[in-house]
Amino acid sequence: MLSSNFSPDLIAALALGGVILGAIALVAAILAFVRLGKSVPALVKLVGIHDDLLGGPGGRASERIAALEAALRAAELRADESAARITTLEGLSRLDLSLVGFVRYDAYEDTGSTLSYALALLNRVGDGVVLNSIYSRTDTRTYGKSVRGFRCESNASDEEIAAIEQAKESSTRGALSVTG
């Protein structure tokens, strides 16, 4: 029972206010459920998209992540193997005499047919050898000289220098040309 300090009119007004607030809350709740009811199909569709992205048709997301991690480890292993092969090939390429220059010339006025030649065989950094074969009517002499960094380490003839330059240019041309 209520205390006698409150008048019956005040109690009736408070009760009426409580009923009105309750009715407003009920209307608000009904409106929220109606709105949510319209959003449920979109929400279900969104959850389906989420599951497809994470799990996909091939299984659960954890299985797909494990498969991706295994594929990543395999790719890293292949990358390590490729790096080792590249290192080996780079070491071999330092020994490869793939730059070639060839110059034919007449060493003496009394010989013809440009039977003398200078041949440069160099690697990609310009180290190697230049061979010079000098033909005369009585004999043929061949000389070899070391080349470092596209420079002959001893006195070089004009033909030897030209052969070294041709070899240097062949790195961009990719083909052997013969001069003379």
Protein Blocks (a to p, Z undefined) as FASTA:
>chain_A
ZZfkbcfklmmmmmmmmmmmmmmmmmmmmmmmmmmmmmmmmmmmmmmmmmmmmnomnbcf
klmmmmmmmmmmmmmmmmmmmmmmmmmmmmmmmmpcfbccdddddfbfkbghilaccddd
ddfkopacdddddddfkbccddddddeehiafbdcdfklmmmmmmmmmmmmnopacdeZZ
